[in-house]
Amino acid sequence: MAGSKIEQTNPDKWDMVISPQRNLLDLRLRELWHSRDLIMLFVRRDFVSVYKQTILGPLWYLIQPLLTTIVFTVVFGNIAKLPTDGLPSFLFYMSGTLIFSYFASCLTKTSETFVNNANLFGKVYFHRLTVPVSILISNLIAFGIQFGFFLVFMAYFFLRGTQLHPNWWILFTPVLLLMMAGLGLGFGIIVSSLTTKYRDLRFLVQFGVQLLQYITPVIYPLSSMSPKYQALIRLNPLTSVVEAFRYAYLGSGSINLLQLGYSFAIMLIAIAVGAVIFNRVEATFMDTV
Amino acid sequence: MSSTVIQVENVSKAYRLGQISSGTLSDDIKGWWAKARGKPNPLLKIGQDDHHNREGEYIWALNDVSFTVEQGRVLGIIGRNGAGKSTVLKILSRVTAPTSGSVKVKGRIASLLEVGTGFHPELTGRENIYLNGAILGMKRAEIDRKFDEIVDFSEVEQFIDTPVKRYSSGMYVRLAFAVAAHLEPEILVVDEVLAVGDAEFQRKSLGKMGDVAQQGRTVLFVSHNMSAILRLTQEAIVLEKGHLAIRAASPEAVDYYLSAKDARAGERIWEKDEIPPAAAPFRPAALRLLDQKGQVVETVRSVEPFTVEMEYYLDAPLTGLRIGLYLNSARGDQVLTTFDTDEGARFEKYASRPAGHFVSRCEFPKDLLNDGRYILGVNASSYRIRRYFMDEKALAFNVDTSGAPGMQWSEPRPGALRPRLEWKIEKK
């Protein structure tokens, strides 16, 4: 607290006021920014601790998406013969899984914030959002590793002469990731705050994410659906992001700015609602957990 | 010139008793749905109306508490279990918010509510110093600067790159305390953490706390140990059932606390409303101090044996029940602990007790205690299964040493025991 010395000259100036009321929309971002060292240490803790005492260690970051992609390729591509817009089914599924699982892991891990850290939160105060934010960052790093892996496969298919059409929309990737992170964070903190009271939601989240994957164009292109279903699937804010990601790198799929704007709006609403619930719960959740 | 660094204004905190809501979403929805249709909540017990249920479920852990702390003061906080000490600390350390009222603080506040929070067993000592430091509010650069000092203080430099899960519990605690002790906050909140570690380390820790106060920082110290309160604080507040009972110089506050009515003369009888529902099926009736003739007394003579009896009811049979007596000096130092089934044969015989009315009687031999005031605590538990009932300060009594060995000298004799020991003096 560099400022405390100066403030002591003014007897009416307090550094901190603890009271029952607080502005529910205020996420105290400045305080969060001051906690950046802590966020980075949480990220580091997650990386170091998760794969300790495993034989393959960080290789798991690559094995998980690889196996999912292979299973999808075999089951949906080779057995069910779902269309993939003329792309190699392997790349098609991998691109979808990659971006979707970034959202999915942000959501599921964030949704456990309060319950998993009850012990810690019960004893020390630090900005509670440092935990979800560190989760977004750890997952982003994991995504980065997997993304590099994806590029290797892309290059491999490209060199074998497959027609791929990466384009300038690639530059839009950070925005897409931001949207996925925002959606994961927003819904994650809503669920997380509610699970302090209702443990049911933990199961619902695991299950819900699996279901969500089927109404997101991960294993099928949006264009393959009849207009009636397309309209339904477009209601899912993840749809436009997955489609745009695939379009940018593989040249199939679609970019629909209106649709992306819709997803962005949903993200903002989720974060705002999340912030309100989070702030309410944060103040007293130790009494309920 | 000192300025106020903590200002607690009319702080109250209500907790809901028992289960919070029904715990599952579907049950809550059923409740709301029933209410919306104007029907009684199907999940409430019969005969328990909605209003009563809600009113009765709140307990005021703190009720309109106000106090201020000046910079550089060491303030003790005393009170029985459940008096609201921990709640004050939790609110100050922002772990939970008050229900009403406000707290204003100047400077960084750090609590040692429990050392080692946030330690991750898989991480090394070094990594944990950084992580724990950051959780407690230190910047990375600050930890870098103090790193060597922390390691020195913790005495674990050899193992600093070993995961802490391989540490002994002593090493773990030392490292954790070392981090916390180097926080250098303007305000330090300490809750009996000094009870951990070996004697040497405790001495160091107390010294560190003294240093903190010397440097003009403010310390709030919560303890059951009256000697520690007297030694470390100049001033103390006493909390009683969520109210601030008194604020005074430490010796006065300690006296007030010790003489408070909660430890009665010679006999402690538990009224129905004093027995926590969680004690069932155990139901305490009375704890009595009896002299040789079987009369309830407040003062026992050290040259005579005395008896302590605990009378209680069991509303259901209990397995493994043991009644324990804790004898402490009034200043909070432990003298002894004893259980009614300590003896092997009795332990076998009373492996389980049927429902009914019981008395467990313990005879204390003569020539045991030194003069002074003592506190008897009582406890009913099944080892490693459950604690049914506990009252740490059930009864207070005095010991009179007239006729005891060594009374020919009028000097005070330190120590809680005054046994009559066999001395032999030989001339060689």
Contacts between the chains, C-beta under 8 A, distances in Angstrom:
chain1	res1	chain2	res2	distance
A	1	B	107	6.4
A	1	B	108	4.9
A	1	B	186	7.5
A	4	B	106	6.8
A	4	B	107	4.9
A	4	B	108	7.0
A	4	B	186	6.5
A	7	B	106	7.1
A	8	B	3	6.7
A	8	B	106	6.6
A	8	B	107	8.0
A	11	B	3	5.9
A	11	B	4	7.7
A	13	B	106	7.8
A	14	B	7	7.8
A	14	B	104	4.2
A	14	B	105	6.4
A	14	B	106	5.8
A	15	B	105	6.1
A	15	B	106	5.3
A	15	B	107	6.0
A	15	B	108	7.6
A	16	B	94	7.9
A	16	B	104	7.3
A	16	B	105	4.5
A	16	B	109	7.4
A	17	B	102	6.0
A	17	B	103	7.3
A	17	B	104	5.1
A	17	B	105	7.7
A	18	B	91	6.3
A	18	B	92	7.5
A	18	B	94	6.1
A	18	B	97	6.8
A	18	B	98	6.8
A	18	B	102	6.4
A	18	B	103	4.1
A	18	B	104	7.7
A	18	B	105	7.2
A	19	B	97	7.6
A	19	B	98	7.0
A	19	B	101	7.4
A	19	B	102	3.9
A	19	B	103	7.5
A	20	B	97	5.4
A	20	B	98	5.6
A	20	B	99	6.0
A	20	B	100	5.9
A	20	B	101	7.8
A	20	B	102	7.9
A	35	B	134	7.9
A	37	B	134	5.2
A	37	B	139	5.7
A	37	B	140	4.3
A	38	B	134	4.0
A	38	B	135	6.5
A	41	B	130	5.8
A	41	B	131	4.8
A	41	B	134	4.8
A	42	B	131	7.7
A	44	B	127	7.5
A	44	B	131	7.9
A	45	B	120	5.6
A	45	B	123	6.4
A	45	B	127	7.5
A	45	B	131	5.8
A	48	B	122	6.9
A	48	B	123	6.2
A	48	B	127	6.9
A	49	B	120	5.7
A	49	B	122	4.3
A	49	B	123	6.5
A	52	B	122	4.6
A	52	B	163	7.8
A	53	B	122	7.7
A	119	B	117	7.4
A	120	B	117	5.7
A	120	B	118	5.3
A	120	B	135	7.2
A	121	B	95	7.2
A	122	B	95	6.1
A	123	B	95	6.6
A	123	B	111	7.8
A	123	B	113	4.8
A	123	B	114	5.2
A	123	B	117	4.3
A	124	B	93	7.0
A	124	B	95	7.2
A	124	B	111	7.0
A	124	B	113	7.2
A	124	B	117	5.3
A	124	B	118	6.8
A	124	B	135	5.7
A	124	B	136	6.3
A	125	B	93	5.6
A	125	B	94	3.6
A	125	B	95	5.7
A	126	B	135	5.7
A	126	B	136	8.0
A	126	B	137	6.7
A	197	B	20	6.8
A	197	B	21	6.0
A	198	B	23	7.7
A	198	B	24	6.4
A	198	B	25	4.1
A	198	B	28	7.3
A	199	B	23	7.1
A	199	B	24	7.1
A	200	B	24	5.5
A	200	B	25	4.8
A	200	B	26	7.1
A	201	B	25	7.2
A	283	B	96	7.3
A	283	B	97	3.8
A	284	B	96	5.9
A	284	B	97	5.6
A	286	B	90	7.3
A	286	B	95	5.6
A	286	B	96	4.7
A	287	B	15	5.8
A	287	B	16	7.2
A	287	B	20	7.6
A	287	B	96	6.0
A	288	B	20	4.6
